[in-house]
Amino acid sequence: MTKIIPVIMCGGSGTRMWPLSRESLPKQFISLIGERSSFQDTLAMLDNSDVFEPPVILTNQDYRFLVAEQMKAAGIKGQIVLEPVRRDSGPAVAAAAELAALQSPQAVVAMLAADHSVKDTAGLAALFQTAGEAAAEGLIVTLGIAPDHPATGYGYIRPGAAITPGSKVRKVEAFVEKPDAATAQRYIDDGYLWNSGNFIFRADVMLSELAAFEPELAAAAHDAVANAKKDLEFIVLDADAFGRATKKSIDYAVMERTSKAAVVPADIGWSDVGTWSAVHELAQQDQDRNVIRGEGIVMHASNVHLRSDEMLTAVVGVSNIIVVTTADAVLVLDASRADKVKELVEKLKSEGRREPLEHKRVYRPWGYYQSVDNGPRYQVKRISVKPGGQLSLQKHHHRAEHWIVVKGTAQVTRDTETMLVHENESVYLPIGAIHRLANPGKIDLELIEVQTGSYLGEDDIVRIEDVYNRN
């Protein structure tokens, strides 16, 4: 059998998992259930060289270093492709098909989401083999999940007859939209399947269908791949071309219109991990159905999901709730209303709040910085730089900085001089000084940064030189 090229879509913002998931660190990069992130779990599922080629990761500029770092931690090598703008799954699938066709027009591709969960990973590999064989014959195959409850948050598939007698692959009679509760129950009674959003297809077949149904989208994706550039270890799709692609899901663009759609029924313990309630169901619960992760305590209560990574959080006498505590936000949620978190995040964004966008700890390719305190003309940050990491050579128009090293050794460039600053030593950087911070040592560098000035925003950074090619 021809091996499958797995393409992981890894660009979503994960608003339903706020406050743990934020635009700068979305849910696919967070350990919501086990010790690994869902992205790393997906990589692990594909670590089967008998079935899969090395993965291709479709992500964006904001997440490229997170992807690279988590792949390195997982011991998985693959190709990272950057979408210059977000354009839904239709253009992503089109670009993936174009990239695969560069290897071979008959290459078989599997599209997966980075933030889904599967309990039976061996079963998933077997299903992909079955789907891959059907895709090699010219079908566009999706995995249809056997429902275990009348979910209203998923689209459904009405399966038809087997494509050949005895085959596990069935024709698709219809894709249907998210139903109300009564309709969902009727769908289950009638043998419908959940639409998992996983698709397996031959590159040339998908490109042919896209050209027929969405010619402008197909042409934009072709040009975006043809004019792609290399940036460090990343491949960057051409921004002008990809920006012309119609913003449309692959369901609307192709799957609901093609005569080649097929489905493989799958009972593999799948979840899209779309709400905190879904996380609760997947996590290990105690005898009272409580889940406690981090610094938490629950008393005289049941069906409580408590997540607090940094500070003690206590729940007493209140059942059927979700409580998530971070350094700068607390969510208390009726478990039956978990689908309302996205609405909450939109409200916070409309009010111009920072909390939906980033945590107090903000990750960068060189390490992270974390806000400690701030006032009208000052801000205090904790900065951690990985061994070998270095910030950009930069200057500020509105602020001065004072760095105090508390761990490791800092290599500091200030205008024309370069110096080593050790633990319990400090250095002052006046307004306008051209400077850089680097960690030449073998342990993490940690320092306290005190900023003072009339404007302290992150956009008061003029980058002169940057090893990570950031603007």
C-alpha positions in Angstrom: 0.0 0.0 0.0 1.1 3.5 -0.8 2.0 5.4 2.4 -0.2 8.3 3.5 1.1 11.9 3.8 -0.5 13.2 7.0 -1.2 16.9 7.1 -2.0 18.4 10.5 -4.0 21.7 10.5 -2.6 23.6 13.4 -3.9 27.2 13.2 -7.0 27.4 15.4 -7.3 29.9 18.2 -9.3 27.6 20.6 -11.6 30.2 22.2 -13.8 27.6 23.8 -11.0 26.7 26.2 -10.5 30.1 27.6 -8.9 31.2 30.0 -6.3 28.4 29.6 -6.4 28.7 25.8 -5.7 32.1 24.3 -4.8 33.4 20.8 -1.1 33.5 21.7 -1.2 30.0 23.1 -4.2 28.0 21.8 -5.6 24.7 23.1 -3.7 22.5 20.6 -0.4 23.4 22.4 -1.7 22.9 25.9 -1.8 19.7 28.0 -5.6 19.7 28.6 -5.9 16.0 29.5 -2.6 14.1 29.7 1.0 15.3 30.0 1.3 16.1 26.3 -0.5 18.7 24.2 -3.1 17.5 21.8 -0.8 18.5 18.9 1.9 16.2 20.4 -0.7 13.4 20.8 -1.6 13.8 17.2 2.0 13.6 16.2 2.4 10.4 18.3 -0.6 8.8 16.5 1.1 9.3 13.2 4.4 7.8 14.4 3.9 4.7 12.3 6.3 4.5 9.4 4.4 1.5 7.9 1.4 3.7 7.3 2.5 7.3 7.3 5.1 9.5 5.7 6.6 12.2 7.9 3.9 14.8 8.7 3.3 18.2 7.1 2.1 20.8 9.6 0.0 23.7 8.3 0.1 26.6 10.8 0.8 30.4 10.7 3.5 32.8 11.6 2.3 33.3 15.2 2.6 29.6 16.0 5.6 28.5 14.0 8.1 28.4 16.8 5.6 26.6 19.1 5.1 24.0 16.5 8.8 23.5 15.9 9.5 23.3 19.6 6.8 20.8 20.4 7.8 18.7 17.4 11.4 18.7 18.7 10.2 17.7 22.2 8.1 14.9 20.7 11.1 13.6 18.7 9.1 14.0 15.4 10.5 15.5 12.2 8.4 16.9 9.5 7.7 19.9 7.2 6.2 23.1 8.6 4.2 25.2 6.2 3.0 28.7 7.1 -0.3 30.2 6.0 0.2 34.0 5.7 -3.5 34.6 6.5 -6.3 32.5 7.9 -8.6 31.1 5.2 -10.6 28.2 6.7 -10.1 24.6 5.8 -10.8 24.8 2.0 -7.7 26.7 1.1 -5.7 24.7 3.6 -6.8 21.4 1.9 -6.0 22.9 -1.5 -2.5 23.9 -0.5 -1.9 20.5 1.1 -3.0 18.8 -2.1 -0.7 21.1 -4.2 2.2 20.3 -1.9 1.6 16.6 -2.0 1.3 16.7 -5.8 4.8 18.0 -6.0 5.9 14.6 -4.7 3.4 12.7 -6.8 0.0 13.6 -8.3 -1.2 10.2 -7.0 0.0 10.8 -3.5 -2.6 10.0 -0.8 -3.1 12.7 1.8 -4.8 12.6 5.2 -6.0 15.9 6.7 -6.2 16.0 10.5 -6.9 18.6 13.2 -4.3 19.2 15.8 -6.7 19.5 18.7 -8.8 16.3 18.5 -8.5 13.3 20.8 -8.5 9.6 19.9 -8.4 6.8 22.5 -7.9 3.9 20.1 -4.9 5.1 18.1 -4.1 1.6 16.8 -7.7 1.4 15.5 -7.2 4.9 13.9 -4.2 3.7 11.9 -6.1 0.7 10.6 -9.0 2.9 9.6 -6.6 5.3 7.8 -5.2 2.3 5.9 -8.7 1.3 4.8 -9.5 4.9 3.8 -6.2 5.3 2.1 -6.9 2.2 -0.2 -10.2 3.7 -1.2 -8.7 7.1 -1.7 -6.0 5.6 -4.0 -8.9 4.4 -6.2 -10.2 8.0 -6.6 -12.6 8.5 -3.7 -12.5 11.3 -1.1 -13.0 9.6 2.2 -13.9 10.9 5.6 -14.0 9.2 9.0 -17.6 9.1 10.3 -17.7 8.7 14.1 -20.2 6.3 15.7 -22.2 8.7 18.0 -22.6 7.9 21.7 -25.0 10.7 22.4 -27.3 13.1 20.4 -24.7 15.9 20.1 -25.9 19.2 18.7 -22.4 20.6 18.1 -21.4 18.3 15.2 -22.4 18.0 11.6 -23.7 14.5 10.6 -23.2 12.1 7.7 -25.9 9.9 6.3 -24.0 6.8 5.1 -25.2 4.7 2.1 -24.3 1.3 0.7 -20.9 -0.2 0.8 -18.7 0.8 -2.2 -18.2 -2.9 -2.9 -19.8 -5.9 -1.2 -18.2 -6.5 2.2 -16.2 -3.2 2.2 -16.0 -1.1 5.3 -16.1 2.0 3.1 -19.6 3.3 2.3 -20.9 6.0 0.0 -22.0 9.3 1.5 -25.7 10.0 0.8 -25.7 13.4 2.5 -23.8 15.8 4.8 -26.2 17.5 7.2 -25.7 20.6 9.4 -25.6 20.7 13.2 -29.1 19.7 14.4 -31.3 20.5 17.4 -31.5 17.8 20.1 -34.6 16.1 18.8 -33.2 15.9 15.3 -29.8 14.6 16.6 -31.6 11.8 18.4 -33.5 10.9 15.2 -30.2 10.9 13.3 -28.7 8.5 15.7 -31.7 6.2 15.5 -31.4 6.3 11.7 -27.7 5.3 11.8 -26.1 8.7 11.0 -22.4 9.3 11.9 -20.7 12.4 13.2 -18.5 14.3 10.7 -15.0 14.1 12.2 -13.5 16.6 9.8 -10.7 14.1 8.8 -10.4 13.6 5.1 -8.3 11.2 3.0 -7.8 11.8 -0.7 -5.5 11.5 -3.7 -3.9 14.8 -4.5 -4.9 14.9 -8.1 -8.5 14.0 -7.3 -8.9 16.7 -4.7 -7.3 19.3 -7.0 -9.6 18.3 -9.9 -12.7 18.6 -7.7 -11.5 22.0 -6.4 -10.9 23.2 -9.9 -14.4 22.2 -10.9 -16.3 23.6 -7.9 -14.0 26.5 -6.7 -11.7 27.5 -9.5 -10.6 30.8 -7.9 -9.7 29.1 -4.7 -7.9 26.3 -6.5 -5.9 28.8 -8.6 -5.0 30.9 -5.5 -3.7 27.8 -3.7 -1.7 26.7 -6.7 0.0 30.1 -7.0 0.6 30.2 -3.2 2.5 26.9 -3.3 4.3 27.7 -6.6 5.6 31.0 -5.2 6.3 29.8 -1.7 9.5 30.8 0.0 11.9 29.2 2.5 12.3 31.1 5.8 14.6 29.4 8.3 13.2 25.9 8.5 9.7 26.9 7.4 8.0 27.0 4.0 5.9 30.2 3.7 3.0 30.2 1.2 2.9 33.3 -1.0 0.9 35.9 0.9 -0.7 37.7 -2.2 -1.8 34.5 -3.8 -3.1 32.8 -0.6 -4.9 36.0 0.3 -7.0 35.6 -2.9 -8.3 32.2 -1.8 -12.0 32.1 -0.9 -12.5 31.8 2.8 -14.6 28.6 2.8 -14.6 25.2 4.6 -13.7 22.1 2.6 -17.2 20.8 3.5 -18.9 23.6 1.6 -16.2 23.8 -1.1 -16.1 20.1 -2.1 -17.5 17.5 0.2 -21.2 18.5 0.0 -21.0 18.8 -3.8 -18.7 15.9 -5.0 -19.9 12.6 -6.2 -16.7 11.0 -4.9 -17.5 11.3 -1.2 -17.2 8.1 0.9 -17.1 7.4 4.6 -15.5 4.9 6.9 -17.5 4.3 10.1 -15.2 4.7 13.1 -15.6 3.7 16.7 -12.3 4.9 18.1 -13.1 7.1 21.1 -12.9 10.3 19.1 -13.6 13.8 20.5 -13.0 17.2 19.1 -12.4 18.4 22.7 -14.5 21.3 21.8 -15.6 22.4 25.3 -14.5 22.2 28.9 -17.3 19.6 29.5 -15.6 17.4 26.8 -12.3 17.8 28.7 -14.1 16.7 31.9 -15.5 13.6 30.2 -12.1 12.6 28.8 -10.2 13.1 32.1 -9.8 10.6 34.9 -12.5 11.2 37.4 -12.8 10.3 41.1 -15.8 8.5 42.7 -17.7 11.7 42.7 -17.0 12.5 39.1 -14.7 15.3 40.1 -11.5 16.2 38.2 -8.8 18.2 40.0 -5.7 19.3 38.2 -3.1 21.5 39.8 -3.6 23.4 43.0 -7.2 22.6 43.9 -9.5 21.1 46.5 -13.1 20.1 46.1 -15.4 19.2 49.1 -19.0 18.2 49.4 -19.5 18.5 45.6 -19.7 16.3 42.6 -19.2 16.6 38.8 -16.7 19.4 39.3 -13.8 20.1 36.9 -11.2 22.2 38.6 -8.0 23.4 36.8 -5.6 25.7 38.6 -1.9 25.6 37.6 -0.6 28.5 39.8 -2.7 29.2 42.9 -4.9 27.3 45.3 -8.5 27.2 44.2 -11.2 25.6 46.5 -14.8 24.5 45.6 -17.1 23.7 48.4 -20.7 22.5 48.2 -21.3 23.5 44.5 -21.8 20.7 42.0 -21.9 20.5 38.2 -19.5 23.3 37.5 -16.2 24.0 35.8 -13.6 26.3 37.5 -10.4 27.3 35.7 -7.9 29.6 37.4 -5.0 31.3 35.7 -2.7 34.0 36.9 -4.9 36.8 35.5 -8.4 35.3 35.0 -10.9 32.9 36.7 -13.7 31.1 34.9 -16.7 29.7 36.8 -19.0 27.9 34.5 -22.2 25.9 34.7 -21.1 22.5 33.1 -24.3 22.4 31.0 -23.4 25.8 29.5 -19.9 25.1 28.4 -20.7 26.0 24.8 -21.1 29.6 25.9 -17.4 30.3 26.5 -16.9 31.3 22.9 -19.6 33.9 23.3 -17.9 35.2 26.5 -14.5 35.5 24.7 -16.1 37.5 21.9 -17.6 39.9 24.5 -14.2 40.3 26.2 -12.6 41.1 22.8 -15.3 43.6 22.0 -14.4 45.4 25.3 -10.8 45.6 24.2 -9.5 43.4 27.0 -6.1 41.7 26.8 -7.1 38.5 28.5 -8.6 36.7 25.5 -5.4 37.3 23.5 -2.5 36.4 25.8 -1.5 35.2 29.2 0.7 37.0 31.7 3.4 34.7 30.5 4.1 35.2 26.8 6.2 32.7 24.9 8.8 33.7 22.3 11.2 31.5 20.3 14.0 32.5 22.7 12.0 31.7 25.9 9.3 33.8 27.6 8.5 36.9 29.5 5.9 37.3 32.3 4.4 40.4 33.7 5.0 40.8 37.4 3.8 44.4 38.2 2.9 47.6 36.4 2.0 51.2 37.0 1.5 54.5 35.1 5.1 54.8 34.1 6.7 51.5 35.0 6.5 47.8 34.3 8.3 44.8 35.8 8.8 41.6 33.9 10.4 38.2 34.5 12.4 37.1 31.5 13.7 33.6 30.8 16.0 32.9 27.9 16.9 29.3 26.8 20.5 28.3 26.4 21.7 29.6 23.0 18.6 31.9 22.7 18.9 35.6 22.0 16.5 38.5 21.6 16.6 40.7 18.6 19.0 43.6 18.3 16.6 46.5 19.1 15.9 49.9 20.5 13.0 51.7 22.2 11.9 55.3 21.6 9.9 55.7 24.9 11.4 53.5 27.6 14.6 52.7 29.4 15.2 49.3 30.9 17.1 48.0 33.9 18.0 44.3 33.9 18.9 42.3 37.1 20.2 38.8 36.5 18.9 36.2 39.0 20.0 33.0 37.4 22.7 32.1 34.8 24.8 34.5 32.8 23.6 37.2 30.3 25.5 38.4 27.3 24.4 42.0 26.8 25.1 44.2 23.8 24.6 47.9 24.5 25.5 50.2 21.6 29.1 49.5 20.8 30.0 47.4 23.9 29.3 43.7 24.7 29.5 42.5 28.3 28.8 39.5 30.5 26.4 40.1 33.4 26.3 37.4 36.1 23.9 36.5 38.9 23.2 39.4 41.3 24.6 41.9 38.8 22.6 44.4 36.7 22.9 46.7 33.6 21.1 49.8 32.6 19.8 50.5 29.1 18.9 54.2 28.4 16.1 55.3 26.0 17.4 54.8 22.4 20.2 52.5 23.2 20.7 49.7 20.7 20.8 46.5 22.7 20.5 42.7 22.7 20.2 40.0 25.3 21.6 36.6 24.8 22.2 33.4 26.9 25.6 32.0 26.1 25.4 29.4 29.0 24.1 25.9 29.4 21.2 26.7 31.8 18.2 29.0 31.5 19.0 32.6 32.0 16.5 34.4 34.2 16.4 38.1 34.9 14.1 40.8 36.2 13.4 43.7 33.8 12.2 47.0 35.1 10.9 49.3 32.3 10.3 53.0 32.9 9.0 55.6 30.5 6.1 57.4 28.9 5.0 54.4 26.8 5.6 50.7 27.6 3.8 48.8 24.8 5.4 45.9 23.0 5.0 47.8 19.7 7.8 50.2 20.9 10.4 47.7 19.7 12.4 48.7 16.7 14.1 45.5 15.5 17.4 46.0 13.8 18.5 42.4 13.5 16.7 39.2 14.4 17.9 35.5 14.1 14.2 34.4 14.0 13.4 36.6 11.0 10.5 38.4 12.8 9.3 41.8 11.6 
